[in-house]
Amino acid sequence: MNCDEGRPLSAPGRRTPAVRIGPWEAVAAEGGGIVSLDGDRLAVASQAHLVVWRGQRRLGAAEAPWPAPGRPRFLGSRVLWGPGVLDLTSGNYAALAAAQPEIWPGGGERPHVHAWSTLGERLLVSYSTRDPARPTRVVLLDGFSGRTVFTRWHSDALPPEAAWVGRDVAAVGFRDLELLDAATGAARGRVALGAGTVTRLDADAEERFLVAVDLNRAIFSIDLQTGQIVDRWNGAWLDAAVAPDGHLVVALDLAGRLHFASRTGGRFRLLGEAAAAQPGSVALDRGVLAVAGGGIAARAKLAIDYPEGDGGE
């Protein structure tokens, strides 16, 4: 990987935290560009294929039965991806039949994002319908039974490319972020982003703050309890990820550079930047960073050296 391995990413003489990355461990992306992390395990997906690695050992793979845009999510020995679940023990991939796009003579729907909840209870999917009267459909499914919990058609909105499902709240990446009850799909409010294209939604493990990436414009920090924007980080952003403890955000710009910020009270505090291999996607876990793009995926250890007396949030 073309990256500033081992070198602190902060100006000398300044009492600012320093970011240390490396060394990188690369694996084949097998056509994928969307990466997820779970400690020493890495998953990378395209709309058709998922592959999972532990170090240099290939743990499993799956093929989607129909287009499967969306980010993989680890759940023990399973990986939630697209319309279904890959069991790493058996190697079997099972899709929810209810998530299948509707097809009719001469046309049909196309999925734009699949977003699973942490424990697999819910799957949210957005579709373009090709129906001029209601071009977008959003559906919330029971991840265990496949039962349709909630369906909504939109007459004047493009299908979202990003969504996120938490324990209590789900977020759908329309121009203004739509918040839903994760159990029922009932409306919980809107966040007035005024975005062009939302490409990523991610939150800390406690689900206190949500990060929303507005392509090539800004990253927003949103308080999930109040539904209010806390901070805005302007830039030519493509993707971003939040560490499980919520204290660190890594952003990937359109040129393929990584940018790091700590987060105090939901506000961004810039730390430094480093080169990545290719524009693509980024993921964070506890002390680990991963990127995917240009035909490869890679993970590396990540550490933040705080000055004495400054422990972050």
C-alpha positions in Angstrom: 0.0 0.0 0.0 1.2 3.5 -0.7 0.8 5.0 2.7 2.7 6.8 5.4 3.4 3.6 7.4 4.8 4.1 10.9 5.2 7.9 10.6 3.2 10.1 13.0 0.8 12.3 10.9 1.1 15.6 12.7 3.3 18.6 12.5 6.5 18.5 14.6 6.5 20.7 17.7 2.7 20.8 18.0 0.8 19.3 20.9 -1.6 17.5 18.7 -2.5 13.7 18.6 -0.4 11.7 16.1 -1.8 8.9 13.9 0.3 5.8 13.3 -0.6 3.3 10.6 1.0 0.1 9.4 2.2 -2.2 8.2 -0.5 -2.9 5.6 -1.6 -6.5 4.9 -3.2 -6.8 1.5 -5.6 -9.5 0.1 -7.4 -10.0 -3.2 -10.7 -8.0 -3.3 -12.0 -10.4 -6.0 -13.8 -7.5 -7.7 -15.1 -5.9 -4.6 -14.7 -2.3 -3.4 -16.8 -2.1 -0.2 -14.9 -3.2 2.9 -15.9 -4.1 6.4 -13.8 -5.1 9.5 -14.2 -7.3 12.5 -10.8 -7.4 14.3 -8.5 -9.6 12.2 -11.4 -10.5 9.8 -12.0 -8.5 6.6 -15.0 -8.7 4.2 -15.0 -7.0 0.8 -18.0 -7.0 -1.5 -19.2 -5.9 -5.0 -22.8 -6.0 -6.1 -22.4 -9.6 -7.1 -19.7 -11.2 -4.9 -18.5 -11.3 -1.3 -15.2 -12.6 0.0 -14.1 -12.9 3.7 -10.5 -13.1 4.9 -8.7 -13.7 8.2 -5.2 -12.5 7.6 -4.1 -14.3 4.4 -6.6 -17.1 4.9 -9.8 -17.0 2.8 -12.7 -17.9 5.1 -15.5 -18.0 2.6 -17.3 -16.3 -0.3 -20.8 -15.9 -1.6 -22.5 -14.9 -4.9 -25.6 -12.7 -4.8 -28.8 -14.1 -6.5 -29.5 -10.6 -7.7 -27.7 -7.2 -7.5 -26.6 -6.7 -3.9 -25.3 -3.2 -3.3 -24.5 -2.6 0.4 -21.8 -3.0 3.1 -21.2 -6.4 4.7 -21.7 -6.7 8.5 -20.1 -9.3 10.7 -22.2 -11.2 13.3 -20.2 -13.9 15.0 -19.6 -16.7 12.4 -22.0 -15.1 9.9 -21.7 -12.1 7.5 -24.8 -10.1 6.7 -24.5 -8.9 3.1 -26.9 -7.9 0.4 -30.3 -9.7 0.7 -28.9 -12.6 2.8 -26.5 -14.1 5.2 -23.3 -16.1 4.7 -22.6 -18.8 7.3 -18.8 -19.0 7.5 -19.0 -22.4 9.2 -21.0 -24.2 6.5 -20.2 -21.9 3.6 -23.9 -21.5 2.8 -25.4 -18.2 1.7 -29.2 -17.8 2.2 -31.2 -14.8 0.9 -34.5 -13.4 2.1 -37.0 -14.1 -0.7 -39.0 -11.0 0.3 -36.0 -8.8 -0.6 -36.1 -9.9 -4.3 -36.7 -7.0 -6.6 -40.1 -7.1 -8.3 -40.0 -8.1 -11.9 -42.7 -7.7 -14.6 -42.8 -8.2 -18.4 -40.5 -5.6 -19.9 -39.2 -4.2 -16.7 -38.5 -4.4 -13.0 -36.9 -3.0 -9.9 -33.2 -2.5 -9.1 -31.8 -2.5 -5.6 -29.7 0.5 -4.6 -28.7 -0.4 -1.0 -29.1 -3.2 1.6 -28.5 -2.2 5.2 -28.6 -4.8 8.0 -29.0 -4.1 11.7 -26.2 -5.2 14.1 -27.9 -8.4 15.2 -29.6 -9.2 11.9 -33.2 -8.4 13.2 -33.9 -6.0 10.3 -32.9 -5.5 6.7 -33.6 -2.2 4.9 -33.6 -2.1 1.1 -34.1 0.7 -1.3 -35.2 0.1 -5.0 -35.7 2.1 -8.1 -39.0 1.0 -9.5 -39.0 2.5 -13.0 -42.6 3.7 -12.2 -42.8 7.4 -13.0 -45.6 7.9 -10.5 -43.5 6.4 -7.6 -39.9 5.8 -8.7 -38.5 4.8 -5.3 -39.5 2.1 -2.9 -38.0 1.6 0.6 -38.8 -1.6 2.5 -37.9 -2.8 6.0 -37.8 -6.6 6.4 -37.7 -8.9 9.4 -34.2 -10.4 9.1 -35.2 -13.7 10.6 -38.7 -14.5 9.2 -38.4 -12.4 6.0 -41.7 -10.7 6.9 -42.2 -7.2 5.4 -42.4 -4.8 8.3 -42.8 -1.5 6.4 -43.0 -0.3 2.8 -43.0 3.2 1.5 -43.0 4.6 -2.0 -41.6 8.0 -2.9 -42.9 10.0 -5.8 -40.2 12.7 -6.0 -37.0 11.2 -4.6 -34.2 9.2 -6.1 -33.5 5.8 -4.5 -31.0 6.2 -1.6 -27.5 4.8 -2.1 -26.8 4.6 1.7 -28.8 3.5 4.7 -28.1 2.4 8.3 -30.1 0.4 10.8 -29.5 0.6 14.5 -31.2 -0.9 17.6 -33.8 1.8 17.8 -33.4 4.1 14.8 -32.9 3.5 11.1 -31.6 6.2 8.8 -32.2 6.5 5.0 -29.9 8.7 2.9 -32.3 10.9 1.0 -31.4 14.5 0.3 -32.7 15.2 3.8 -31.9 12.2 6.0 -35.1 10.3 6.9 -35.1 8.7 10.4 -37.4 5.7 11.0 -38.2 3.5 14.0 -36.0 0.4 13.5 -38.7 -1.9 14.8 -41.8 -0.6 12.9 -40.6 1.7 10.2 -42.6 4.6 11.6 -41.3 8.0 10.8 -39.0 9.5 13.5 -38.1 12.8 11.8 -35.8 14.3 9.2 -32.3 15.7 9.3 -32.0 18.7 6.9 -28.8 17.8 5.2 -29.7 19.3 1.8 -27.3 16.7 0.4 -26.5 15.9 -3.2 -25.8 12.1 -2.9 -25.4 10.5 0.5 -22.8 7.7 0.0 -22.2 6.5 3.6 -23.9 6.3 7.0 -22.1 5.0 10.0 -22.4 5.2 13.8 -20.5 4.3 16.9 -21.3 1.1 18.8 -23.4 3.0 21.4 -25.3 4.7 18.6 -24.9 8.2 20.0 -23.7 9.9 16.8 -24.3 9.2 13.1 -21.9 10.2 10.4 -23.3 11.0 6.9 -21.1 11.5 3.9 -22.4 13.9 1.2 -20.4 13.0 -1.9 -17.7 15.6 -2.8 -19.2 18.1 -0.3 -19.2 17.4 3.4 -19.3 14.9 6.3 -22.0 15.6 8.9 -22.0 14.5 12.6 -25.5 14.0 13.7 -26.8 13.5 17.3 -29.1 10.4 17.0 -31.0 11.3 20.2 -32.0 14.8 19.0 -31.8 14.3 15.2 -29.7 17.5 15.1 -26.5 18.2 13.0 -23.7 18.8 15.5 -20.8 19.5 13.1 -19.9 19.6 9.4 -16.5 18.7 7.9 -16.2 20.1 4.4 -14.2 18.3 1.7 -14.2 16.2 -1.5 -15.3 13.1 0.4 -16.2 9.7 -0.9 -16.5 7.5 2.2 -16.0 7.7 6.0 -16.1 5.3 9.0 -16.5 5.7 12.7 -14.5 3.7 15.3 -16.7 1.6 17.7 -16.0 4.0 20.6 -17.0 7.0 18.5 -13.8 8.9 19.3 -12.2 8.6 15.8 -13.5 9.2 12.3 -11.5 8.3 9.1 -12.5 9.9 5.8 -11.5 8.9 2.3 -11.4 11.6 -0.3 -11.9 11.4 -4.1 -8.1 11.4 -4.7 -7.7 8.3 -2.4 -6.2 10.1 0.6 -7.2 9.2 4.2 -8.0 12.0 6.7 -8.4 11.5 10.4 -10.4 13.4 13.0 -11.1 12.8 16.7 -14.6 13.6 17.8 -15.4 15.4 21.0 -19.1 15.9 21.8 -19.8 15.0 18.2 -17.5 17.7 16.9 -14.6 17.0 14.5 -11.0 17.8 15.5 -8.6 17.2 12.6 -5.5 15.0 13.3 -3.8 14.4 10.0 -3.8 12.6 6.6 -2.1 9.7 4.7 -2.1 8.3 1.2 -4.3 5.3 0.3 -3.9 3.1 -2.7 -7.1 4.0 -4.6 -10.4 5.7 -4.1 -12.8 3.1 -2.8 -14.0 2.5 0.7 -12.7 2.6 4.3 -13.6 0.8 7.6 -12.6 1.1 11.2 -12.5 -1.3 14.1 -10.8 -1.2 17.5 -7.2 -0.4 16.6 -7.6 -1.5 13.0 -8.1 0.3 9.7 -9.0 -1.2 6.3 -9.4 0.2 2.8 -10.5 -1.3 -0.5 -10.1 -0.1 -4.1 -8.1 -0.8 -7.3 -8.6 -4.6 -7.0 -7.2 -5.0 -3.6 -8.2 -4.7 0.0 -5.9 -4.2 3.0 -5.9 -3.8 6.7 -3.4 -2.3 9.1 -3.0 -1.5 12.8 -3.9 2.0 13.7 -2.9 3.9 16.8 -3.5 7.5 18.0 -0.8 9.0 20.2 -2.3 11.7 22.3 -0.2 14.4 24.1 0.1 14.0 27.8 -3.1 15.2 29.5 -5.2 14.9 26.3 -7.0 11.6 26.0 -9.5 12.4 23.3 -13.1 12.7 24.2 
